[in-house]
């Protein structure tokens, strides 16, 4: 069969375990050619750099780039490629480039995600030129490639230098743990006779953090769904020796290492890493930290879109610290912000890292009182700092959770915390920002402002910010000192405060700027309304009045963002969507509970169906606005009876506002 000539025994073994059909392999074998088509020749000749797999005298693979001025790579014929420059670090690593030596190539156009590969052998090496004879030439799909904007680097190939290092080196660790791309070289078992048994070079991409350093000094990375050739994994199955080139595209630095790898197929470990189909573990034998390894600097333009459905090792570690989706946190301090609002500072009780959030998101929590568990979601009132969460909570006279927090829980007490969630976050543009809040609605605005300050310190461009807040009086006003301190430091922050019922100690022009309920009249006098992004949070009447006023003044819907927990939406959609035909009956399977229930039009949402079946699923708002009820959609499809304001992760469903679209639906409850 054709596949036997294209794929070696290690590749075929992995393909068989991955249940790749013989029919598919027979068709795929036709994509692997013994010579390069013209488009591949042109492609390799015009790239600013290529990534190679070569062996050292001990037979260990190394992955390194080669680059030079235009013309450094030429293809005089379909079965030859000539390099006019030596690969980076070739002398330091003792790379073997004598006639007959195996070599693997991968070329990636970072501007458009084109990718092609070639495996071959050195035909001759003389007078600074290396001629490679082609064994296999084939293209690859654009999956997992991040596009980048390129600019010439100042260095020449001769400027590249490296030193032996280790994964405990902070510079090495930074590059590895922040990488969203690396290149990998692997080899088949000896003898390397060419054809399908040689050296391969390949590209891997993921979210920053998909390449992880383990406590024992090994590395791990996920194997996502790909072209099913399994060239790299087949070589690992055959021999196990691999090498990584992990670039920092912005500085030109790289981590270059060689070692031995194994494949972990275990369901538990694979299932813990979102999107993974296998896990590859590598034990490094030699690690180098190199500089000036690239001919360009490259800034990230666009992440591969499907990466949102993949994980990172930090997420795996954090998930392992949770029980039933929650993790114990300790209240380390409480601070009164006003006569009704208190801030609670929370840190992980297990001493592990804190789960990152985006400024403006909320935190689902679980409390316990004499009547059982209480589920609530509160906005995190500060930007991410890697140390703690701050929840600033208003005490409600009839609020079961808020009274428990304010009146009974003290520093040192424990609560349970789920993952931060929510879509009420700042846009990533440069337009001026207006933060409009009423009462405790100030909390996401404080987080957004904190996030803007951190971004500015990190080099982001400044944005004009109008922080406009409405409250009753000075006693109910939260964060006054914190806001005024920020305004003294940054002239781009403009504060405006409205008191609707000033107290005896309040002074107009000193403690507040107007004595009235905040209305469009004050906003019209304060703002020029030129291209602003508006963010609203507060009581329902406050938000409805301001939203309507902004729309009446011609502010486009896309420029108004809000956090809303009232009934319906501030602006009901004008367009009527297509009619959806729902089944008369459906069987809902709750996989984790090993329970089934029949759904009809009278059953309501999946959440209501689960409750009617005797289950007690986690939920909070029951209207698609908090994300607490999200669970995995294992099979079937669903329809949202109203558009949720929180977008569930890929493969998940918000049970509080979803109904089945087919006769069979299975969810992870």
N, C-alpha and C positions, 0 to 999 in steps of 0.2 A: 504494500500500500504506500501511497505517496507520503503519508504522514511519517512512516518509519524512516524515510530519508531526511525529513525536515526536522523531526524532534527526536532527541536522544532518550535513552531509557529513563533517566531521571525526570525529564519533562513529561514523558508518557505516564509515569507513575503518579505524578501530581495531578495530571489531567484526569486520570482514572479515579483518584480519590475525590476530586471535585466534581465527578460525574459529568464530564464533558463528553458529549456524544461522538461516536466515530464519524457520523455523517458530517457533523460540524468540523471536526478535525480534517477530514478529507477536503472539504471546501476551503478551510483556512490554509492548508498547506500550499495552495496555489498562490497565496499572497507573498510567500517567501521565495524570492528569486535568486538565481546564481549570479546575477549581475544587476547593476543599478540602472533603473530607467532614467531618461534624460532629466525628468523633474527632480529626482533625488540628487543627480550630479550637480545640477544648478543650485539646488538647496544647500548642499554641503559647501559649494564654492562661495556662496554669498553670506554665510553666517559669520558673525564676528568671533565665534568660539565654538569648539566642539569638545565633547567630553569622552575620554578614552578609558578603556580598561586594559591594563598591561600587567605583566607578572614581574616580580623581582627574582633574583637568583634562587631564592628558596621556594619559588613556585607560588608565592602569595600574590593575590591580585591587589592592584591599587587603582583608584579612580582619580584621574587628574584632567584638567582642561588643556587645550592647546589653542593658541591664538597668535595673531600677527597682523601685519598690514595687509591690505587687499592683495589677494593672490597667494596668501600663505597656504591655502588649500585648493588644489586643482584636480580635475578628473580628466586625464587625457584619453580615457577609453571607458566603456561601460563596466569593465571589470577591474579597474585600477583607480586608486585615489592616492595623490601625492601630497605630503606635508612638507613645507619648506621650513618649518620651525620645530624645535624639539618641544615635547610636552613640559608643562610646569613641573618643577621639582624632579625631573627625570634623573639628574645626576645624584641628587641627595638620596633618592629612594633606590637608585641602582636599577632602573627599569630596563628590562631586556627588550632590545629592538633589533636584534640580529636576524638575518634571513631565516624564515620558518617560524619566527615567534608569533604566537597568537595575539590578536588585538580586537577589541570591540569598540564601536562608535555609537554615540547617540547625539543627534543634533536637534536642538529645540529653538524655534523662533519665539522668543519671549513676548514679542509684540502681537502675535496672532495665534499662538498655540499650535502651530504646525510642528510635527515631530517625525523624524525618520531615523532608522537604525541600520547599521551595517556591521557584520562580523567578518573577519578575514585573517590573513597572515602577512607578515612583513616579507616582501619580495626581495627588496634590496635597501640598503641604507648606506649612502655615500654623499660626501660633500654637503652635509647639512640637510639632505633631502631623504625622506622616508617614503618608499613606494609600497603601497598595501594592495595585495590581490584580494578580490572580493570572494568570500565563500557564500554569505547570505546577505540579502538586502530586502528590507521590508519597512513599511510605514506603520505608524501607530496613530490611534485616535487622540483627540486633544484633552481627554479626561485628566482632571486634577492639575492642570497647568495653570498657574496664575499669570496673567498678563502683566507686563512691566514696561515702564517708560525708561528708555535707555539713554545714557549720556556717556561720551568717551571718558575713560579713566586716564590718569596721567602716567601710569606705569607702562613699562615694556615687559615682555616675557623675562628679560634678564633681571628685572627688578624683583621678581618673586623670590621670597625667602621663607624658610620655615625652621621650626625648632621642635624637637621632641617634647611632648607635653603629656597631659593626662586629662581624664574627664573631671578631675577635681580642680583643675585650673579654672578660675572664675571666667576668664575670657572664652575658654573652650565651652564651658557650661552654658554661657549666655548664647553663643551661636547655635549650639545644638538644641536648646530648649525653646528658642524662639523661631526656629526654622520652619518655613512652610514648604520647602523644597529641598530635596537632596538628590544626588546621583549615586548609583550603586553599580559596582562591577562585581561579577561573579564568574566562576569557572567550573567547567565540567571536570569529572575525574580524569586522571591521566590514563592513557596518553592523549594529548590534545592533537588530534590528527586532522583538524580542520573540518569542513562540512558542518555538521550539526554539533560537533564536540569541540568547543573552543572557549573563548572568553566573550562575555556579553556585558554591555553597558546600557543602563536604563535610567529612567527618570521616575521619581516618586514625589507626590505632592499631597498636601493636606492642610488642615488648619494649623496655625502656629501652635506648637505643643503636641503634634502628632508623633514626633520622634522624642522618646522619653529615656531618661537616665534612671536606672533602677538603683536601689540601695546597695546591691552587691557589685556595682560597677559595670553591669551589662547595659545594653541598649535594647529598646523594643520599639517596633513600629507595626501599624496595622497593614494588612494586605486587603485593599478594597477590590470591589468587582472591576475586572479589566477585560483585556482582549482574549483571555483564556489560553494564550500561548504558554504561559508559565515558564518563560525562559529563565528568569531569576530564581524562582522557587524550584524549578527543575534542577538548576545547578546546585542549589543548596541541598536538595535531596541527593544529588549525585556525589558532591564533594564537600560542601559546607563552607569553603573559604570565600569570603566576600570582603569588599572594601567600600567605604562611603566617602563621598566628597560633599561636605555640607557648607554651602556658601552663605556669606553675609553679602547680599547683593549691593547694599548701600555703602559698605566700606571696602569691599574687595578682599576681605579676610575669608578664611575658610578653615574648617576642621577636616583633616585628611586622616583616615584611619583604616586599618586592616584587621581582620580577625576571623572568627568562625561563627556561623549562624545555624540555627535550627528553626523548624516550623512547629508552632503549637496550634493544633486543630481542636483543642478541648472546647466544648460548647460553653462552659461557664466563663472562661476567660475571654473567648471571642465575643460572647453575648454582652459582656460588660463594656466593650468598646463600640460605641454607636457606629454602624456602617461597616465594621470589620467582618471579613469572611475567614480570616486566619490572622495569627499574630506571629511575627518574626522576631526572634531574640538573637542578639549578637553579643559575643564576648570579645572586646577589643584586645588585640595583642600589641599593637603599636599605634600611637596617636601623635599627630603633628598639628601644630597651630601655624598656619601660613598666612602671609600678607601679599598684597599685589598679585592675586591669583587670577584676576579677571580683567579683560580689556575695556570693560564698561562698568559704570555704576547703574543700578536699576532700582527704581522706586515702584512699589506695588501700585498697579492701575486697577486691576479687578481680580478678585478671588474667583476660582472656578465655582460657578453658581451652586452646583450640587454639594459643595462642602458643608453647607449649613446642616446637612443631614448626617454629618460625621462627627466624631468625638475628639477629645484630647485626653492625654494621660492624667492631667489635673482633674478632669471631670470623672474619670474612672476612680481615682483615689478618693475624691470627695463623695462619690456615690457609695463607696465601700464603708464610709463612716456613718451612713444613714440607716435607720430602721424604719421600714414602712414609709420611706420617703422623707422622714424627718430626722433631725440631728439635734442633740442637746446643746444648748447655749446657756451661758451664765450671764446674769445681769451683773455687770461689774460696777455700774454706777447709775444713779438717777439724778436728773437735774430739772428743776422747775424752770420752764421757759415763760410761763404766764400764770394767771390765776386758774386756768383750766388745762393747760398743756404741760406735760412732763416728758422729758427725753429719757429714753432707756438705752444705755450703751451695752451691747451684747458681744461676747466673744465665745469661740468654740470651747466647750467644756473638755473636749478630748485633746486640746492643744494643737490640733491640726490646722491647716491653712483655711482661710475664709473663702467662701465661694464668691467669685467676682460678680458685680452687678453693673448696670448702666444707670447713670444718674437720672432719677425720675421713676425708677421701677419700685415695686412694692415687695414686701416680704410676707409670705403666708406663715402664720405661727399657730401652734397648738398649745392650749393651756388646759389645766385640769382644775376643776373645783369639786365641791361635794356632789354636784349633779352630773358630773362626767366631763368629757372633753368639750373644749370650745375651740372652734376654728375661726380665725380672723385673718385679714390681710391688712397690713399697715405700710404706708409709704416709708421707704428709707430716706431720711431727711438730710443725708450728706452724700457726697460723691464717694466713689470707691477709693479706699486707702489701704486695702490689704490687711487691715488690723481688726476692725470691728464694724458693726452695723449700729446706726443710731435710728431708733424709732421714736418719733415725737407724737404722742397720743393725747387726744383730748378726752377728759373724763366726762362721760355722759351719765346723767342721773339714773337712767334706766339701762345703761350699758353693762351687761354682765361681764364682758371681757375687760373693758376699760376700768370698771370699778375694782376688779380683781388686781389689775396691774397697778393702779394708783394706790389702792388702800391696803393691800395685803402683801404684794410681792416687794422684796427689798433686795439690795445688793447682796450677791451671793446665791440668790435663788435661781432655779433653773426653769427654762421654757424650751419648747421644741420648735425648730425652725426648718422650713422647707427651702426650696431654691427660689432666689429672686426671680420675678417675672414682671411682665407688663410692657406695653408698647408706648407709653407716654414718656418719650425721651426726646432730647433735642435733635433737630435736624443737623446734618453735617455741612451746611452751607456757611456763608459768610454774611448773610443779611443781618441787620439789627434785630434785636429780640425784645419783645414786650412780655414780661411775666406778670400776669394778672391773677391775684389770689384774694380769697375772702376767708377769714377765720383760719381754721386748721388746714385749709387748702394751701397754705403757705409751705407745707412740708416738701412737696416735690420741687417747688421753686428754689428752696434752699439747696436741695441736692443738685439741681441744674446749675445754679450759680457756683457752687463749690466745684462742680465738674468743669465749668468754664475757666475758673481760676487755675485749676490744675493743668488744663489744656494749654493755657497761655504760658504757664511756666515751662511746659514741654516744647514750646516753640510754635504753637498754633497762632494764627493771626487774631488780633483783637476784634471783638464785636461789641458794638454799642448795646447796652442792656438797660431797659427801663423796668425797674422792679416796683410794681404798683400793688399796694396791699390795702385791703379794707378790713377794719375790725371795729369793735365797739369803742374801746378807749385804751389808755396806756396799760391798765391792769390786764386786759385780755390780749395785748400785743405780744407776740412771741418773737424772739431773736433780734430785738432792737439793737442791742450792743454789738452782736456779731455782724449785723448788716452795716451798721455805721462804721465799724472798723474796716470792713472791706471797701466801703465807699471812700474812706479817707486815703486808702492806698491806691485805688484804681479810679482814674478819672472817667473811664468809660461806663461806670455804674452810676445810674441816676435813680435815686430813691424818691418815692411819692407815697404818702400814707394818708388814708381817709379814716377819720373817727366819726362814727354815727352817733355816739352818746358820750362825749368827752367827760372825764372825771374831774374832780376838783383840782388835782395836781397837773392836769394837762394844759399845755400852753400852745395855742395856734402859732405856727411859724417856728416853733422849737421842737415840740414833741410830735407834731403832725402838720399836714399841709392843707387840709380842708376838713370842714365839719359838716359832713353830709354822707349819705349813702353814695358809694361810688357809681357814677353814671357816665353815659357817653359824653355829656357836657364837659366833665372834667377831662376826659380823655382827648376830646377834640381840642381843648385849650393846651393840653400838654404835649401832644404828639403831632408831628407833621404827616403821619400816615403814608410814608413813602417806602414801600417795599419791605415792610416789617413782617416778621414771623411772630404770631400771637400764641401764647400758651395760657390756658385758663384752668383754674381749679378752685372750687369753693362750693357753697350751698347752691342748690338747684336754681332758686329764683335769681340769685346773683349771676350765675352762668348763663341762664336763658336770656336775661336782659342784655348782658354784654355781647353774647353771641349774635343775637338779633340785631343789635345796634351796629356791630362790626359789619355784618352782612349788608345792612341797609346803607352803609357808607361805601359799599362797593368792594369790601375786602374779600378776595377769593377764598372759597372754602379750603383750598389747599394750603393757605397761609394761616389757618386757625386750627390749633391743636388743643385737645382738652382731655382731662381726666374726669369722668362723669359716672356717678353711681345712682342717678335718678331713674325714673321709669322712661323707657324708650331712649331716643337720642336727641341731642340738641337740634339737629337738622335732619328731619326725616328724609330718606332718599326720595328724589323726584322721579327716578326711573323705575318702572315696574319690570322686574326680572322675568325670565321665562317661567312658564308654569311647569312645576315639577310633579310628575306622577309618582305617588307613593304607593307601596303595596297595601293591599287590604289587610294582610296579616304578615307578620315576620317572626322568625325565631331568633331571639337574642341569647347568645351564649356568653356567660360570664366565666371566662377561662379559669381564673385563679380560684374562684369560689366553687367551680365545678357545678354550676347552676344554669338552668335554661328557663326562659320565660317567653310567653307569647306576647307580641306587641300588636296592638290595633290602633286605629286613629284616636281612640279614646284613652290610650295609655299614656299619652304625653311624651315627654323626652326620654332619652335613654336613662337619665338620672332617675326620673320618676318611675320608670319601669323597674330599675334595679331596687329602688326602695320598696316598691310593691311586692317584689320577690323576697323581701326580708333582708336585703343587704343594707349595709351602712356605708356607702361610698363617701369619700372625702369631697366636700363642696363648701362654698361660701356664698357668693353673690346670687347664684342661680339665674344669671342673665348674661353670661358670656363676657363679663367685665373684669374677672380677676384671675382666671386660669387655674384655680385650685382644683377643679373637677377633671382636669385633663388626664386621660389614660390612653393606653396603646389601642389602636385599631388593628386587630390581628387579621381580620378578613372582612370582606363585604365593603359597602360604601354607605355614607350617611349624607343627610341634607340638613343644613342649618335653617331652622324656622325663622330665625332673625340673625342678622350678621353679627358675629361676636366682635367685641372691641379688642379682644386679645387673640392673637394668632397662635394656635397650638403648634408645637414642633411637628416636623414631618413625621407621619406615621402615628400621630396622636389625634384624639378627638375630644372636644369639650362636651361632656355628656349632658350638661345642664340645658343645652339649646340644640341638641342634635336628635334627629329621628332617622330610622333606617330607610335606605333607598331601595334595598333589595329584600328578598325573602329570608336571607341568612346574614347575620352580622355577629361577629365575635369580638369582644373587647376584653381588655386585661383587668377586669375587676374580680 
